[in-house]
Amino acid sequence: MISVMQISILLRLVVSFVFLGHSSASLFKPSRRSDPCDLSWLGKWHVHDRAHPVHINGSFVETLGSCVASNAERNEYIFSLKTSSGECTRCAIFFPMHDNILRYKSTSCLAERDSSSLDVAYLCRNFFRGDTSMVTLFRADAKTEDCGLVTPANLTYQTAAGQCTSRVSSLTECSSKNRFRITYQGCPEVPHSETHGVEFRCIGSWSSFGQKFTAIKIVNQLGVPTSATYRCLIHERHGPNGRIGISADSSCQELTQLFSASTIITYKADVEVIPFCKFPHFLKRSWSSIVTEHNHTFEDDVWHETWGDKVYARSLCIQHEDYGHMQKFVLFVTRNCDRGYQCVKIIKRKHHIIDVIRGPLMNHESGSCDNIDHHLETLVIPERKEKCPWRGQMIINQCSEYSIRMGCLDEEHVEFNPHCQQKDPNAMSCVGHWSESGSTYLITKDLKNNKLGCSVYARTRDGSFRIQSFSHVGCQPIALSRTRPEYEFNATHHDHCGPNSAILAPHFSFSFVMLGFVCLFW
């Protein structure tokens, strides 16, 4: 029978065999450890000078390798990475600054004699050099965060090329919250400087040694890897004024204090534009554009234009003139990151249909209404329906079936069959119609995809209809005259909704021009 002492000796021999019979590198394989590392910063991270994000999972960092030992309380980890020159073992210390920002510094690859021990405290205390640089990682799917910037603000800036003080630059917030633009003016005292804008969103803020830092992602920098679009800011604020230091690149290496920043801006809060009028009551509801499919919501003094969950534009009511069927406004508009005054006319076609005529964005309120037909658009309340302008069928004699059937299933329903042999016609509802200069304008909504479209019905000398169909254009004569219709044809109207065989007589007049096989009202 084996004694306890014999078992103890046997265990010592087994342990000695394991340590002597395997290289030190093999000891760092996670599969050999009963207590694997547990890294809590899972996900994809962007880091300077890497085209693709770094992956971090429970025990693996792509740039460092597999974790083989740790002191999680101190965020100290030993990693082992196989390289072309052999196994690289090193210590890395992590500094989680924010959910979206992670920093670490690591030793160089340790010699085998130094790394043979798994003493985390020893390895992480004795092998860091004084000039060890910090690596900054930015979470790839970081959401936008509040960063406490003062806007609007006027500013001057200083770079390595010189200081620009003879021109006033600006910091403004875009239509989407916590997205900003810095507009740098070109200065004669700064060689090769040009006026340009940098648009960015904030992804996280943190404090370190009494200083406030912010991470940003530049969103209008094209043609560069995503990892190159990140920057760090250091913010020194004194009430509404302050200074901001911006790192040279996404490494954020030099940003230990404000004066070491690549760019330093000094800002003063500017006067914010406030509304001075209110929108009429009939506008205060939700509208859809038949041009852009954007949603428009009018509040008391603010007009929001959105696309999905993104805010495309925000307009403040500055001046309002009521001409009855037409309302004239001067607005202060923030569209994406562009800002300015804009003259807008709103024509009420019906209680649920309006035409919007916009001028260009101007720097000043005066003169903004000199050029008013810059952009034409039609907005509708898409849930509304009304009786179609006619009842019956419109027939093209090349088709054995009807081409358009209107008000037959119900008085608000339209069916369109553009290809003659199509078994399932497109089903639409009449949203609204009106007559102008001898033509009838009809807005419809496709019942399958909710697309809005505009059609124009004009009587010809022989009594038939000339029909034109448009999509993504304002349902207005001026806008339509600038656009080629998607579908155009002549057809004869018959008042009844019965079979076509009774109405396809030889005397039927017909003229047909096909411009594109697309849905008439799409």
N, C-alpha and C positions, 0 to 999 in steps of 0.2 A: 504494500500500500504506500502511495506517494505522500510524503509529509508536506506540511505547509512550507517548510524551508526549501524543499526540493522544487515546489511550484514557483517560489519566489526566484530561485536561481534560474529556472527555465525561462521565466518571463524576461529576466535581464539579458539572457543570451539572445532571445528573439529580438528584443529592442536593439541590441548591439548589432545584430545581423542586418536589421533594417537600415540603420544609420551608416554602416560600413559598406554594405552591398549595393547602395544606390547613391547616385550623385546628389549634391545639394539641390540641384534644379528640380529633381523629381519630387522632393519634399514639398514643393510649392504648388503641386497640382491640386486643385480644389477637391477632386474625387478622392484624394488620400486623407482629407481632413474630416473629422466628425462634426466640426463646428464651423460651417462655411461662413464667409462674410455676408453681410446683409446691407447692401447699398440702398439708400432710401430715395435717391434722385433718379428714378427710372425715367426713360424716355430718350428722345433725340435732342441733341444740343449742337448749336453752331459754335465753332471756335475759329479764331483768326487763322488765315492761310490754309484752310481746309475747304475744298470745294463741296464736300458732302458732310452731313451732320455726323457727330459722334454718338454712338449708341451706348447707353448705360443700362444694364439689367441688374439683377440681384447681386451678382458677384463679378461682374465684368465691365471694364471700361475700355472702349476700343483703342484709345491712345496709350493705355497703361498695361492692359492685359488682364489676367485673372487675379482676383484678390485671394491671398493665401493666409493672411493673418491680419488682425485689426485690434485697435482699441477704439471702439465705436463712440465711447463717451467723449473722447478727444478728437474724433474724426481723423484718426491716424490709421493708415492702411498700408500693408505690404503687397505689392503687385509683382507678378511674374509674367513676362512677355517673351515669346519665342521670336527671335530675329534671325537675319541671315548670318550674323556673327555669333549666334548662341543665345543662351537664356539671359534675359535682362531682368534683374530683380532690383526693386527700388521702393523707397517709402514715398507716399503721397499724403499730404495733409489737406483736407477739404475745408472750405469756408463757405457755407450756404448763406448768401447775402439776402436772397429773396426767393420765392417759389420759382421765379423765372431766371434767376441769376445764380450761378455757381462758380466759385473760384477755387483753384488748388495750386499748390506748388509741390514739386517732386525733386528727389535727389537724382543724381546721375546713376547709371547702372552700377551696382555695387560689385566689388570683387567677390569671388566665390568664397574666399576665406572670411569675408565680412558678413556675407549673407547666409552663412551656414546656420546661423542662429535665428530663431523666430521671435527674438526679443524685440517687440515693436517699439518699446520705449527707447531701447538702446539704438536701434537703427534710425529712428526718426529724430533722435537728439544729437547724434554725433556725425552725421554725414551730409547735413545741409551746409552749403556755402553761403557766405554773407550776401552774395549777389544773385542768389536764386530768384528767378523771375516768377511772377504770378501768372497763371493761365486763367482767362475769363471765358466762361461758357454761357451761352444764351439759349434758353429753351426754344426749340424750333416752333412749337405751336402756342407760343405765349400769347395770351389775350392782352388787349389794351388795358392799361392801368392809369389811375390818376397820378399826376406827377407834380401838381401844385404850381405850374408856371403861371405867371401874371400876364394876361392878355386883355386888350391889345397893348403893345409896348413899343416905344421907339428905342433904338439902340445904336451904338457905335461898336466897332469891332477891331480887334488887333490880331494879326497873324505874324508869322516869321518874316513876311515880306514887308510889314509896316503896319501903321495904325491909321484907320479910316475915321476921320472926325469931321470932314467937310461935307459929308452926305449923311442923311438920316436913313438908316435901315429900319426894319420892323420885324416884330414877332406877333403873329396873329393865330387865332384858333380857327380851324377849318369847320365845315358844316358837321362833321362827325366829331363827337366829344373826345377830347384828349388826343386829337390829331392836330398838328401845328405846321406852320410854315415860317421859316426865317427867310426874309428877303434881304439879301446882301446887295447894297448899292456899289457900283464901281466907283473908285476914288482915284483922282489924279495922283495922290501921294502914295498910292499902293500900286507898284508896277504890275501890269498885266491883269489887273482886277477888272471883272465884268459883273454887271448886274445879273444876279441869278437867285433862284429860290431853292431852299432845301426843305422838303416836307418829311415829317417824321411822326411817329406815334410812340408814346411812352409804354414801356413794358414792365417797369419795376423801379422802386426807389428804396434806399436803405441808408442808414447812418453808420459811420465808422470814425472813431476818434473825434467825435464832435462835428464832423463834416457830413453834409448831405450829398448823396450820389443818386444819380438816375441813369437807367439804361434806356436807350432809344433804338428804334429801327427806322432807318431812312426808307421811305416808300416811293420816291421818285428817282432813284438812282438806277439807271438801266445799264445792261451789258456787263454787270459784275456779278460774281458769285454771291449767293445770299449771305454767306458768312462775312462778306466785306461791307454789308449794309448796317452793321451795328456800331454804336458809339456809346461811350460813357460820358456823363456830365457831372460836374461838381458845381453845386449851387450855393452861392453866398447871398442871402437875401436880407435887405434892410427895409422892412415895411413893404411899400409897393414898388420899391426899386431894388436893384441888386446887380450881381455879376454872375456869369455862367462860364465855366471852362469846359471846352469840348475836346475829347481825345482825338488824336490824329487818325486812328483806325480802330478796328474792333478788338485789338489786343489790350487797349486801355492801359498800356504799360506805364506811360509817363504821368498818368493822372493821380499823383500822390498828393498834390496840392494845387490850388487854383493857378498860381503863376507858372506852373510847369505845363499847363494845357497848351495844345496846339493852336487853338483859337479861343480868345477871351472876348466875350461880349459884355458890355455895360449897358444896362437897360433902365428906362424910366417908364412907369405906367402911363399910357395914353388915355384920352377920354373915350369912353365906350359909347357907341351910337345907341340911342334908345328910341323906341317908337313914339310917334306923336298922334297917331290916328288909329281907328279901328275898322275892321272889315265889316261890310254889310251882313245882316243876319242871314240872307239867303245863301251866302257862301260858306257858312259855318257848318260844314259837313265833309264827308270823305268823297273824293272824286277820283276818277281814273282817266289817264290820258290815252286817247286812241293813237297817239303818235309814238310815245315812248313806253307806254304801259306802266309808267310811274304812278304812285299814289300821291294825292295832294290833300292835305288837311289844313283847313283854315281855323285858327283860334281867334281870340279877340283882336290881337295886333300882330300875330305871327302866322306865317304861311310855311308849312313844312312840306317838302317834296322828298319822298322816300322810294327806295327800290329794294324790296325785301326788308331786311333788317338794317340796311344802310341808309344814312341820311344823305341825300344828294344835294339838297339846297335848303337854306333857311332864310326867309325874307321878312324884314320888319317894315311895318306900315309907317311911312314918314309923312306923306301928303295924300289926300283923297278928295276927288271932285266927283259929284254925283250928277250925271246927265240923264237919269232915268233908265233907259235900256242899256246904257253904257256907263261903266265906272272907270275912272282914270286914277291911277296911283303912281306915286313915286315911292319906291321901295329901296331899302338897303339890303343887299343880297349877299349872302355867303354861299357860293356854289362850289362844292368840294373845297379847294383852298383859295379860290378867287373871290375877291370882295369888291363891291362897288355899288353905286347908285344905278337904279334901273327904272325906266318908265314902263308902265304896264297898263294896257286897256283890257277890260273884261266886258264882253258883250253877252248879254243874257238872251240866248236863243229860246230856251224854255226853262221851266223851273228846275230841270235836271240836266240841262245842256248849256254849256258856256263856251265861248271862244276867247282865247287868251292871246293877246298880241303884245310881244315884248320888244323893247329896244335893247341895244347893247349895254354892257356894264360900263359905267363912267366913273371917273375919279371924283367928280363933284356933282352935287345935287342939281345945280343949275345947268340947263342945256341937255339934260338926260332924255327929254321928250322930243328932241329935234328929229330923230330917226327912229320911228316907232314900229316899222314892219320888219324888224330884224328876225323875229321868230314867231311863227304862227302855230297855234295848237288848239285842239278841241278837248275839253274835259266833260265827262259824263258821270252820272251816278249809275253804275252798271247794273244795280239791282232793279232799277226802274224799267218798266216796259210800257208801251202804249199801242193802241190800235194801229195796224199797218195802213199805209195810205191807200191801198187798193185791195180788192178781193177778187180772186180768180187766178187765171194762169197766163203766163207769158210764153209764147211758143216761137221756137226757131224751126223752120220747116225741114231742116236736115235731121231733126230728132223725131223719133216716133213717140217719145214721151215728152211731157212738159219740161221746160228749162227752169222756169220759176213758178212756184205756186205760193200764193200769198194770202193769208187770212182764211185758209180753208179748214185746217184742223181746229184752229181758234183764231180770233181776230188779231192776235199778237204774234202769230207764227209764220215763218217763211221757210220754204224748202227750195233748195237749189240743186240742179242736176246738170253740171257743165259738160259731161262726157257722153250724153245720150244713153249709153249702155250701162251707166252706173246704177246698180240696184238700190243702193242706200244713199239717197240724196243728203246733202249737208243740211242739217236742221239748225235754224237760227231764230232768234227773237227780235222783234222790232223794238229798239230802244227809244227811238224818237225820229221825227221827220219835220221838215218845214219847207216852204216854197220861197224862192228868191229868183227874180229875173226870169220867170217862166220855167224854171227847173225845180224839181223836187229833190231835196237832199235827205237821204235815209241813212241812219246809223243802226247797225245790227250787231248782235253778239252771237258768236258761234256757241252752240249749246254743248259741244264736246270739249273745246279748249278755252272757252271764254274770251277768245280773241275778238276785238272790236274792229269794225271796218266801216267805211263810208262809201255810198253809192250815189250816183247822180242820174236821175231819170228826166230826159228832155223829150218833149213831143216833136215829131217830125211832120213835114207837110202832108204825108200820106196817112197820118194818124197813128203810126207805130211809135215805139219808144226807142230813143237812143240811150243805151245804158252804159255807164262807165263805173268801174269798180276800183277802189284804191285801198291801200293799207299803209299804216304808219305815216299818215299825213293828215294835217288838220282839215276838217270838213268845211272848208271855206273857199270861195271862188278864187281868191288870189293864190292860196297855197296849192290848190288843185291845178291851176293853170301852169304851175312850175314843175309839175310831176307827170310822168307818163303813166297812164292807167294800166293796171295789171290785166284787166279784162275789159273788152269793149265790143258791143254788138247792138244790132237792131232787132227788135222783137215786137210782135203784135199782142195786145192785151185782150183777153176774153174774160167776160164777167163771171162765168160759171166755173166750178171746180170739178166737173165730171170728166169722163174718159176723153182722151185727146182725139180719138178717131172721128168724133162728131164735128170737130172744129178744124181739122186739117183740110180745108177746102182748097181747090186749085187757085182761087183768087187771092190767097194769102200772100201778102207782100213781105219780102225778106231781104235783108242785107246783113252780112255777118263778117266781122273782122276779129280774128283771134290773135291776141297779143301774148298770151301765156296761159298754160293750163294750170291755173291756180284757183283756189277757192274764191268765188266772187266777193264774198264779204270778209275774207280773212285779211 
